[in-house]
């Protein structure tokens, strides 16, 4: 049994399905002589299609973002047309009877080994460009995920290096009941995807792809972050029993979807959902969410084949709003950068530490027309939302200074003026800030008069406070939401917001962690935004809490000097308060 980082609670037992790098089960068959000509033609057709796509992308990005940003697609077309690149693939198809997909797989492996030997940052970046080209070309060759048909008919445990939004789109045919990744953390893409779907998941399992093959039986025990490969019959039976108990608990909790979120002493809470689109919004409503506390709009960009224009964005925001009639819909502007990138933004500005660099609102400021397109789309969608009673709120990520707040408000006014001049329906909306940067937490009292509401992004706030990259396995152990410094900062911010009469929501992953939930409630937080699948369990937890009891617990927790001590203490208190939720707790 191996131990990783628990990122989504529960227990799952299933058959392993491995994603090796960007290729999902690359074809290993050898071509017959009569198939070679057809395979070469398939490759040439795919290459022409990919080249046409890149030219169209270059034109679209140049018109919507800028010519410098569009240049990357010209570079990608040059790689695609490179004689050495093409001759290698053709040679392996003809001489070794490889399929085009297998030839691309070999090409990428060869270049990966070659580029890993250099310390030249420029050459390393060209490797990223090569990977992008191969991914695009492979998509045209396959036209669909080359999934093992036998695995499509049964639930699987997905094993991957990391799970990216683009891969999730390609895996829609799979019945995923558990996720294990080599990289990642409690706030990685894989973690967010798993938690949004209520799937048990463990990250940080280094080299797991070397130890597991398709068809192996894998146990994911995400309570403590344990993964067991090919358990003996007794172990398998025990974990299957735990898996049944986990699903029975989830089913039992789901019955409270129509009940309000109220504590044992009658305090009303707003349990909101984090979503990536309209489908997530529909799911959130079905699970009893009071609205949406965080619409991650970047997923529209990350999963789009090129650049979403104003009309496409407007429809996406409108559809999400219509899925939540009579509720709150909090839309966050584009949060690209760090671990979330698109090829047309940021490629000319390589950074040693992208999480602390040119990302989020900083990137939006540098591309005002690009940002303006999103603002216009949100304001237009807000007008339609009003017709069904949905209250749209707009917030900006990674706000650091007072000047940035003023600048965002000015840009929203400009977008509204444009729409008014064009006689396009729009609605004015409350404007808020994501509090993720320690500087903003320190100057919260200066920020509050300028905003209508505050959302605490605990995922980034924790890593910035602890000076530890949450996706770096060497230091990810420092990124703990129950760390004493984190708790003290959160308590200060929540008190300041409440005193100023400004709504404050916490929309990081800690909102759905039972131990943290108890402490946040005691600090005075009344709005929590989380993956929708956790709303039933947090609603149940609320019924076990009283403000007086939780304040006593908080006072004691704030006296503890280490994260380990806080975690132990809160595990004990949670077991006393709500022993029925032990299975949903994570170490």
C-alpha positions as CSV (number, residue, x, y, z in Angstrom):
1,X,0.0,0.0,0.0
2,X,1.3,3.5,-0.9
3,X,0.4,6.8,0.5
4,X,-0.2,10.1,-1.4
5,X,-2.2,13.2,-0.8
6,X,-6.0,12.7,-0.2
7,X,-7.8,15.3,-2.4
8,X,-11.4,14.0,-2.6
9,X,-12.8,11.8,0.2
10,X,-14.3,8.3,0.0
11,X,-13.3,4.8,-0.9
12,X,-13.4,3.2,-4.4
13,X,-12.4,-0.2,-5.8
14,X,-12.1,-0.8,-9.5
15,X,-10.2,-1.7,-12.6
16,X,-7.2,0.5,-13.5
17,X,-7.3,2.6,-16.7
18,X,-4.0,4.3,-17.3
19,X,-3.4,7.6,-19.2
20,X,0.3,7.7,-20.3
21,X,1.2,11.3,-21.0
22,X,-0.9,12.8,-23.7
23,X,-1.7,9.5,-25.5
24,X,-4.6,7.4,-24.2
25,X,-3.7,3.8,-25.0
26,X,-1.6,4.6,-28.1
27,X,-2.1,2.0,-30.9
28,X,0.7,-0.6,-30.9
29,X,-0.4,-2.8,-33.7
30,X,1.8,-3.2,-36.8
31,X,0.3,-2.3,-40.2
32,X,-0.1,-4.8,-43.0
33,X,1.6,-4.0,-46.3
34,X,-1.7,-3.0,-47.9
35,X,-2.5,-0.6,-45.0
36,X,0.7,1.6,-45.3
37,X,-0.5,3.8,-48.1
38,X,-3.8,4.5,-46.4
39,X,-2.1,5.3,-43.1
40,X,0.3,7.8,-44.9
41,X,-2.7,9.4,-46.5
42,X,-4.4,9.6,-43.1
43,X,-1.4,11.3,-41.6
44,X,-1.1,13.8,-44.5
45,X,-4.8,14.6,-44.2
46,X,-4.5,15.2,-40.5
47,X,-1.4,17.4,-41.0
48,X,-3.3,19.5,-43.6
49,X,-6.3,19.8,-41.3
50,X,-4.1,20.8,-38.3
51,X,-2.2,23.4,-40.4
52,X,-5.5,24.9,-41.6
53,X,-6.7,25.0,-38.0
54,X,-3.5,26.8,-36.9
55,X,-3.8,29.4,-39.6
56,X,-7.5,30.1,-38.6
57,X,-6.4,30.3,-35.0
58,X,-3.6,32.8,-35.8
59,X,-6.2,35.0,-37.6
60,X,-8.7,34.8,-34.8
61,X,-6.3,35.5,-32.0
62,X,-4.7,38.3,-33.9
63,X,-8.1,40.0,-34.3
64,X,-9.3,39.4,-30.7
65,X,-6.1,39.5,-28.6
66,X,-3.1,40.8,-30.6
67,X,-0.6,39.9,-33.3
68,X,2.2,39.1,-30.8
69,X,0.0,36.6,-29.1
70,X,-1.1,35.0,-32.4
71,X,2.5,34.5,-33.5
72,X,2.7,31.3,-31.4
73,X,0.4,29.5,-33.9
74,X,2.7,30.4,-36.8
75,X,5.6,28.8,-34.8
76,X,3.4,25.7,-34.4
77,X,2.7,25.5,-38.1
78,X,6.4,25.7,-38.8
79,X,7.0,22.8,-36.5
80,X,4.2,20.9,-38.1
81,X,5.7,21.4,-41.6
82,X,9.3,20.8,-40.5
83,X,11.0,18.3,-42.8
84,X,12.8,16.4,-40.0
85,X,9.5,16.0,-38.0
86,X,7.6,14.8,-41.1
87,X,10.2,12.5,-42.4
88,X,10.6,10.7,-39.1
89,X,6.9,10.0,-38.9
90,X,6.6,8.9,-42.5
91,X,9.7,6.7,-42.2
92,X,8.3,4.8,-39.2
93,X,5.0,4.3,-40.9
94,X,6.7,2.9,-44.1
95,X,9.8,1.1,-42.7
96,X,8.4,-0.2,-39.3
97,X,4.7,-0.4,-40.1
98,X,3.8,1.8,-37.2
99,X,0.4,3.6,-37.2
100,X,0.5,7.4,-37.4
101,X,-0.5,7.7,-33.8
102,X,2.2,5.2,-32.6
103,X,4.8,7.1,-34.8
104,X,3.9,10.4,-33.1
105,X,4.1,8.8,-29.7
106,X,7.7,7.6,-30.5
107,X,8.6,11.0,-31.9
108,X,7.5,12.7,-28.7
109,X,9.4,10.2,-26.5
110,X,12.6,10.7,-28.5
111,X,12.4,14.5,-28.4
112,X,11.5,14.4,-24.7
113,X,14.7,12.5,-23.9
114,X,16.8,14.8,-26.0
115,X,15.4,18.1,-24.6
116,X,15.7,16.8,-21.0
117,X,19.4,16.8,-21.4
118,X,19.6,20.6,-21.9
119,X,19.5,23.4,-19.4
120,X,18.6,26.0,-22.0
121,X,15.3,27.5,-21.0
122,X,14.5,28.5,-24.6
123,X,14.9,24.9,-25.9
124,X,12.8,23.6,-23.0
125,X,10.0,26.0,-24.1
126,X,10.3,24.7,-27.7
127,X,9.6,21.2,-26.3
128,X,6.3,22.5,-24.9
129,X,5.5,23.8,-28.4
130,X,6.3,20.5,-29.9
131,X,4.0,18.7,-27.4
132,X,1.2,21.1,-28.3
133,X,1.7,20.4,-32.0
134,X,1.7,16.6,-31.4
135,X,-1.4,16.8,-29.3
136,X,-3.2,18.7,-32.0
137,X,-2.1,16.4,-34.8
138,X,-2.9,13.3,-32.8
139,X,-6.5,14.7,-32.2
140,X,-7.0,15.0,-36.0
141,X,-5.6,11.5,-36.6
142,X,-7.8,9.7,-34.1
143,X,-10.9,12.0,-34.3
144,X,-12.0,10.3,-31.1
145,X,-10.4,8.8,-27.9
146,X,-8.9,5.5,-28.7
147,X,-10.5,3.8,-25.7
148,X,-10.3,0.1,-24.9
149,X,-13.9,-1.0,-25.6
150,X,-13.8,-3.5,-22.7
151,X,-13.0,-0.8,-20.2
152,X,-15.9,1.3,-21.5
153,X,-18.4,-1.2,-20.1
154,X,-17.2,-1.1,-16.5
155,X,-16.4,1.5,-13.8
156,X,-12.6,2.3,-13.7
157,X,-10.0,3.9,-11.5
158,X,-8.3,6.5,-13.7
159,X,-4.5,6.6,-13.3
160,X,-2.7,9.6,-14.8
161,X,0.2,11.9,-14.4
162,X,-2.2,14.9,-14.0
163,X,-5.7,15.3,-15.3
164,X,-6.2,18.4,-17.5
165,X,-9.5,20.0,-18.6
166,X,-8.8,19.0,-22.2
167,X,-8.3,15.3,-21.2
168,X,-11.6,15.4,-19.2
169,X,-13.5,16.3,-22.4
170,X,-11.8,13.4,-24.2
171,X,-12.8,10.9,-21.4
172,X,-16.5,11.4,-21.4
173,X,-17.1,7.8,-22.4
174,X,-15.5,6.4,-19.3
175,X,-17.3,5.5,-16.0
176,X,-14.8,6.9,-13.5
177,X,-15.2,5.9,-9.9
178,X,-11.8,6.9,-8.6
179,X,-8.8,9.0,-9.6
180,X,-5.1,8.6,-8.8
181,X,-2.5,11.1,-10.2
182,X,1.3,11.2,-10.0
183,X,1.4,15.0,-9.7
184,X,-1.0,17.5,-8.3
185,X,-2.3,18.6,-4.9
186,X,-5.6,19.3,-3.1
187,X,-6.2,22.2,-5.4
188,X,-5.0,20.7,-8.8
189,X,-7.2,20.2,-11.8
190,X,-7.6,16.5,-10.9
191,X,-8.7,17.4,-7.4
192,X,-11.2,20.0,-8.5
193,X,-12.7,17.6,-11.1
194,X,-12.9,14.7,-8.6
195,X,-14.5,16.8,-5.9
196,X,-17.0,18.4,-8.3
197,X,-18.2,14.9,-9.1
198,X,-17.8,13.4,-5.6
199,X,-15.2,10.9,-6.8
200,X,-12.6,9.5,-4.3
201,X,-9.1,10.7,-5.4
202,X,-5.5,10.7,-4.3
203,X,-2.7,12.8,-5.8
204,X,1.1,12.9,-5.4
205,X,1.5,9.2,-6.1
206,X,4.9,9.4,-7.8
207,X,5.7,6.8,-10.4
208,X,2.4,5.0,-10.0
209,X,2.1,4.7,-13.8
210,X,5.2,2.5,-13.7
211,X,3.6,0.1,-11.2
212,X,0.1,-0.1,-12.5
213,X,-1.2,-1.5,-15.9
214,X,-4.6,-1.5,-17.5
215,X,-6.8,-4.1,-15.9
216,X,-5.2,-4.2,-12.5
217,X,-7.5,-4.0,-9.5
218,X,-6.9,-0.7,-7.6
219,X,-8.2,0.4,-4.2
220,X,-8.4,4.2,-3.6
221,X,-8.8,5.0,0.1
222,X,-8.9,8.8,0.0
223,X,-9.6,9.2,3.7
224,X,-5.9,8.9,4.4
225,X,-4.6,9.1,0.8
226,X,-3.8,5.3,0.4
227,X,-3.7,3.4,-2.8
228,X,-3.5,-0.4,-3.0
229,X,-2.8,-2.3,-6.2
230,X,-4.1,-5.9,-6.7
231,X,-5.2,-6.5,-3.1
232,X,-5.6,-10.0,-1.9
233,X,-9.2,-11.4,-1.6
234,X,-9.5,-10.5,2.1
235,X,-8.3,-6.9,1.5
236,X,-10.6,-6.5,-1.5
237,X,-13.6,-7.7,0.4
238,X,-13.0,-5.3,3.3
239,X,-12.6,-2.3,0.9
240,X,-15.7,-3.2,-1.1
241,X,-17.6,-3.1,2.2
242,X,-16.2,0.4,2.9
243,X,-17.0,1.5,-0.6
244,X,-20.7,0.4,-0.1
245,X,-20.8,2.3,3.2
246,X,-19.4,5.4,1.5
247,X,-22.1,5.3,-1.2
248,X,-24.8,4.6,1.3
249,X,-23.7,7.6,3.3
250,X,-23.8,9.8,0.2
251,X,-27.2,8.6,-0.8
252,X,-28.6,9.2,2.7
253,X,-27.2,12.7,2.8
254,X,-28.5,13.6,-0.7
255,X,-32.1,13.4,0.8
256,X,-31.6,16.8,2.5
257,X,-31.4,18.7,-0.8
258,X,-34.7,20.5,-0.3
259,X,-33.9,21.4,3.3
260,X,-32.3,24.8,4.2
261,X,-28.8,24.9,5.6
262,X,-29.4,25.7,9.3
263,X,-27.3,25.0,12.4
264,X,-28.6,23.4,15.5
265,X,-29.2,26.8,17.1
266,X,-31.1,28.1,14.1
267,X,-28.4,30.1,12.3
268,X,-29.0,30.1,8.5
269,X,-26.0,29.4,6.2
270,X,-25.6,29.9,2.5
271,X,-24.0,26.8,0.9
272,X,-23.1,27.7,-2.6
273,X,-21.4,25.8,-5.5
274,X,-18.2,26.2,-7.4
275,X,-19.0,25.5,-11.1
276,X,-17.3,25.4,-14.5
277,X,-20.4,25.7,-16.7
278,X,-24.2,25.4,-17.1
279,X,-24.1,21.6,-16.6
280,X,-22.4,22.0,-13.2
281,X,-25.0,24.7,-12.3
282,X,-27.8,22.2,-13.0
283,X,-26.1,19.6,-10.8
284,X,-25.6,22.1,-8.0
285,X,-29.3,23.0,-7.9
286,X,-30.2,19.3,-7.9
287,X,-27.9,18.8,-4.9
288,X,-29.5,21.6,-2.9
289,X,-27.1,24.5,-3.5
290,X,-28.4,28.0,-2.6
291,X,-26.7,29.4,-5.7
292,X,-23.2,29.7,-7.3
293,X,-20.4,31.3,-5.3
294,X,-17.8,30.8,-8.0
295,X,-18.2,30.4,-11.7
296,X,-14.7,29.5,-13.0
297,X,-14.9,31.1,-16.4
298,X,-11.4,30.1,-17.4
299,X,-12.7,26.6,-18.2
300,X,-14.6,28.1,-21.1
301,X,-11.2,29.1,-22.5
302,X,-9.3,26.0,-21.5
303,X,-11.7,23.6,-23.2
304,X,-12.4,25.8,-26.3
305,X,-10.7,24.9,-29.5
306,X,-9.5,28.4,-30.0
307,X,-10.7,31.7,-28.5
308,X,-14.3,32.1,-27.3
309,X,-15.8,35.3,-28.7
310,X,-18.3,37.6,-27.0
311,X,-21.4,35.7,-28.3
312,X,-20.1,32.3,-27.2
313,X,-19.2,33.6,-23.7
314,X,-22.6,35.4,-23.4
315,X,-24.4,32.2,-24.2
316,X,-22.3,30.2,-21.7
317,X,-22.9,32.7,-18.9
318,X,-26.6,33.1,-19.7
319,X,-27.2,29.3,-19.8
320,X,-25.5,28.9,-16.4
321,X,-27.7,31.8,-14.9
322,X,-30.9,30.3,-16.4
323,X,-30.0,27.0,-14.6
324,X,-30.1,28.7,-11.3
325,X,-33.4,30.7,-11.3
326,X,-34.0,32.9,-8.3
327,X,-30.5,32.3,-6.9
328,X,-27.1,34.0,-6.8
329,X,-24.6,33.6,-9.6
330,X,-21.1,34.9,-8.8
331,X,-19.0,35.0,-12.0
332,X,-15.2,35.3,-11.7
333,X,-13.3,36.9,-14.5
334,X,-10.6,35.0,-16.3
335,X,-8.1,33.4,-14.0
336,X,-5.5,32.2,-16.4
337,X,-1.8,31.7,-15.4
338,X,0.0,29.6,-12.8
339,X,-1.1,26.0,-13.6
340,X,-3.8,27.1,-16.1
341,X,-2.5,28.3,-19.4
342,X,-3.8,28.8,-23.0
343,X,-1.3,29.0,-25.9
344,X,-2.2,32.6,-27.0
345,X,-1.7,34.2,-23.6
346,X,1.6,34.3,-21.8
347,X,3.8,32.3,-24.2
348,X,6.2,35.2,-24.8
349,X,6.7,35.8,-21.1
350,X,8.3,32.8,-19.4
351,X,8.6,32.9,-15.6
352,X,10.5,31.1,-13.0
353,X,7.5,31.3,-10.6
354,X,4.3,31.7,-12.7
355,X,2.0,31.5,-9.6
356,X,3.4,34.7,-8.3
357,X,3.8,36.5,-11.7
358,X,1.8,37.6,-14.7
359,X,-1.6,35.9,-14.2
360,X,-5.3,36.5,-13.4
361,X,-6.3,40.2,-13.3
362,X,-2.7,41.2,-14.1
363,X,-2.9,39.5,-17.4
364,X,-6.4,40.9,-18.1
365,X,-5.1,44.4,-17.5
366,X,-2.4,43.9,-20.2
367,X,-5.1,42.8,-22.7
368,X,-7.9,45.3,-22.1
369,X,-9.8,44.6,-25.3
370,X,-9.7,40.9,-24.6
371,X,-10.9,41.5,-21.1
372,X,-13.5,43.9,-22.3
373,X,-15.1,41.1,-24.4
374,X,-15.6,39.1,-21.2
375,X,-17.0,42.0,-19.3
376,X,-19.5,42.8,-22.0
377,X,-20.6,39.1,-22.2
378,X,-21.2,39.0,-18.4
379,X,-23.2,42.2,-18.3
380,X,-25.4,41.0,-21.2
381,X,-26.0,37.7,-19.5
382,X,-26.9,39.5,-16.3
383,X,-29.8,41.2,-18.1
384,X,-31.3,37.8,-19.1
385,X,-30.6,36.4,-15.6
386,X,-32.8,39.1,-14.1
387,X,-35.8,37.8,-16.0
388,X,-35.6,34.5,-14.0
389,X,-34.7,36.2,-10.8
390,X,-31.0,35.2,-10.8
391,X,-28.8,37.8,-9.1
392,X,-25.5,38.0,-11.0
393,X,-22.4,39.2,-9.2
394,X,-19.0,39.9,-10.8
395,X,-15.7,39.4,-9.0
396,X,-12.0,39.8,-10.0
397,X,-9.2,37.4,-9.1
398,X,-5.9,38.1,-7.4
399,X,-6.6,41.7,-6.4
400,X,-3.6,43.1,-4.6
401,X,-3.9,46.8,-4.4
402,X,-6.6,49.5,-4.1
403,X,-5.5,50.8,-7.5
404,X,-6.4,47.5,-9.1
405,X,-9.9,47.7,-7.6
406,X,-10.4,51.2,-9.0
407,X,-9.1,50.1,-12.4
408,X,-11.5,47.1,-12.7
409,X,-14.4,49.2,-11.8
410,X,-13.5,51.7,-14.5
411,X,-13.2,48.9,-17.1
412,X,-16.7,47.7,-16.1
413,X,-18.1,51.2,-16.5
414,X,-16.5,51.4,-20.0
415,X,-18.0,48.1,-21.1
416,X,-21.4,49.2,-19.8
417,X,-21.1,52.5,-21.7
418,X,-20.3,50.7,-24.9
419,X,-23.4,48.4,-24.6
420,X,-25.6,51.4,-23.8
421,X,-24.4,53.2,-26.9
422,X,-25.1,50.1,-29.0
423,X,-28.6,49.7,-27.5
424,X,-27.7,46.2,-26.3
425,X,-29.5,45.0,-23.2
426,X,-27.3,44.7,-20.1
427,X,-27.6,44.9,-16.3
428,X,-25.3,46.6,-13.8
429,X,-24.0,44.1,-11.2
430,X,-22.4,44.1,-7.8
431,X,-18.6,44.1,-8.0
432,X,-16.4,42.1,-5.7
433,X,-12.8,41.0,-5.2
434,X,-11.1,37.6,-4.7
435,X,-9.0,37.9,-1.6
436,X,-6.0,35.6,-2.4
437,X,-3.0,37.8,-1.8
438,X,-1.6,38.5,1.7
439,X,-1.2,42.2,0.9
440,X,-4.9,42.4,0.3
441,X,-5.7,40.6,3.5
442,X,-3.4,43.1,5.4
443,X,-5.1,46.1,3.7
444,X,-8.6,44.7,3.8
445,X,-10.0,47.7,5.6
446,X,-8.8,49.9,2.7
447,X,-10.4,47.6,0.2
448,X,-13.8,47.2,1.7
449,X,-15.2,50.6,0.9
450,X,-14.5,50.0,-2.8
451,X,-16.2,46.6,-3.2
452,X,-19.7,45.2,-2.8
453,X,-18.5,41.8,-1.5
454,X,-15.4,39.7,-0.8
455,X,-14.7,36.1,-1.8
456,X,-11.7,34.4,0.0
457,X,-9.8,32.2,-2.4
458,X,-8.2,30.0,0.2
459,X,-6.3,27.8,-2.3
460,X,-4.0,30.6,-3.4
461,X,-4.1,32.5,-0.1
462,X,-2.7,29.5,1.7
463,X,0.2,29.0,-0.7
464,X,1.1,32.7,-0.7
465,X,1.0,32.9,3.1
466,X,3.1,29.8,3.5
467,X,5.5,30.7,0.6
468,X,5.0,27.2,-0.8
469,X,3.9,26.1,-4.3
470,X,1.0,23.9,-3.7
471,X,1.9,21.7,-6.8
472,X,5.5,21.2,-5.7
473,X,5.6,17.9,-3.8
474,X,8.7,19.0,-1.9
475,X,6.8,21.8,-0.2
476,X,3.1,21.0,-0.7
477,X,3.0,19.7,2.9
478,X,3.2,23.3,4.0
479,X,0.0,24.2,2.1
480,X,-2.3,23.4,4.9
481,X,-5.5,25.3,5.4
482,X,-5.5,24.5,9.1
483,X,-2.0,26.0,9.7
484,X,-2.2,28.5,12.6
485,X,-1.1,31.5,10.5
486,X,-3.8,30.8,7.9
487,X,-6.5,30.5,10.6
488,X,-5.4,33.8,12.2
489,X,-5.5,35.7,8.8
490,X,-8.9,34.2,7.9
491,X,-10.3,35.2,11.3
492,X,-9.1,38.8,10.8
493,X,-10.5,39.1,7.3
494,X,-13.9,37.6,8.2
495,X,-14.3,39.9,11.2
496,X,-13.4,43.0,9.1
497,X,-15.9,42.1,6.4
498,X,-18.7,41.4,8.9
499,X,-18.0,44.7,10.8
500,X,-18.2,46.6,7.5
501,X,-21.4,44.9,6.6
502,X,-19.9,43.4,3.4
503,X,-20.9,39.8,2.4
504,X,-17.9,37.5,2.7
505,X,-17.7,34.0,1.2
506,X,-14.9,31.4,1.2
507,X,-14.7,29.5,-2.1
508,X,-11.6,27.5,-1.7
509,X,-11.5,23.8,-1.2
510,X,-11.3,24.2,2.6
511,X,-15.0,25.3,2.5
512,X,-16.0,21.6,2.1
513,X,-13.5,20.2,4.6
514,X,-15.4,19.4,7.8
515,X,-12.7,20.3,10.2
516,X,-12.2,23.7,8.5
517,X,-15.9,24.3,8.2
518,X,-16.4,24.2,11.9
519,X,-13.7,26.8,12.5
520,X,-14.9,29.1,9.7
521,X,-18.4,29.0,11.1
522,X,-17.0,30.0,14.5
523,X,-15.1,32.9,12.9
524,X,-18.4,34.3,11.7
525,X,-18.5,33.0,8.1
526,X,-22.0,32.3,6.9
527,X,-21.4,31.8,3.1
528,X,-19.5,28.8,1.9
529,X,-18.9,27.9,-1.7
530,X,-17.7,24.4,-2.6
531,X,-17.9,21.5,-5.1
532,X,-21.6,20.8,-5.3
533,X,-21.2,17.1,-4.4
534,X,-20.1,18.2,-0.8
535,X,-23.2,20.4,-0.2
536,X,-25.3,17.6,1.3
537,X,-22.6,16.6,3.8
538,X,-21.8,20.1,4.9
539,X,-25.6,20.8,5.2
540,X,-25.8,17.7,7.5
541,X,-22.7,18.9,9.5
542,X,-24.4,22.3,10.1
543,X,-27.2,20.5,11.9
544,X,-24.7,19.3,14.5
545,X,-23.2,22.8,15.2
546,X,-24.0,25.6,17.6
547,X,-22.3,28.9,17.5
548,X,-21.4,28.7,21.2
549,X,-19.8,25.3,20.9
550,X,-17.8,26.1,17.8
551,X,-16.5,29.4,19.3
552,X,-15.1,27.4,22.2
553,X,-13.5,25.0,19.8
554,X,-12.1,28.0,17.8
555,X,-10.6,29.7,20.9
556,X,-8.7,26.5,21.7
557,X,-7.6,25.9,18.1
558,X,-6.1,29.4,17.9
559,X,-3.9,28.7,20.9
560,X,-2.3,25.7,19.2
561,X,1.1,26.3,17.7
562,X,1.5,23.6,15.0
563,X,-0.7,22.5,12.1
564,X,-0.4,18.9,13.3
565,X,-1.8,19.9,16.7
566,X,-4.7,21.7,15.1
567,X,-5.5,18.8,12.8
568,X,-5.5,16.3,15.6
569,X,-7.6,18.5,17.8
570,X,-10.2,19.1,15.1
571,X,-10.4,15.4,14.1
572,X,-11.3,14.7,17.8
573,X,-13.9,17.5,17.9
574,X,-15.4,16.5,14.6
575,X,-15.8,12.9,15.8
576,X,-17.6,14.2,18.8
577,X,-19.8,16.6,16.9
578,X,-20.7,14.4,13.9
579,X,-19.4,10.9,14.0
580,X,-21.6,9.9,11.0
581,X,-19.3,12.0,8.8
582,X,-16.0,10.4,9.7
583,X,-15.8,8.7,6.3
584,X,-15.9,12.1,4.6
585,X,-13.0,13.5,6.7
586,X,-9.5,13.5,5.2
587,X,-6.2,13.4,7.1
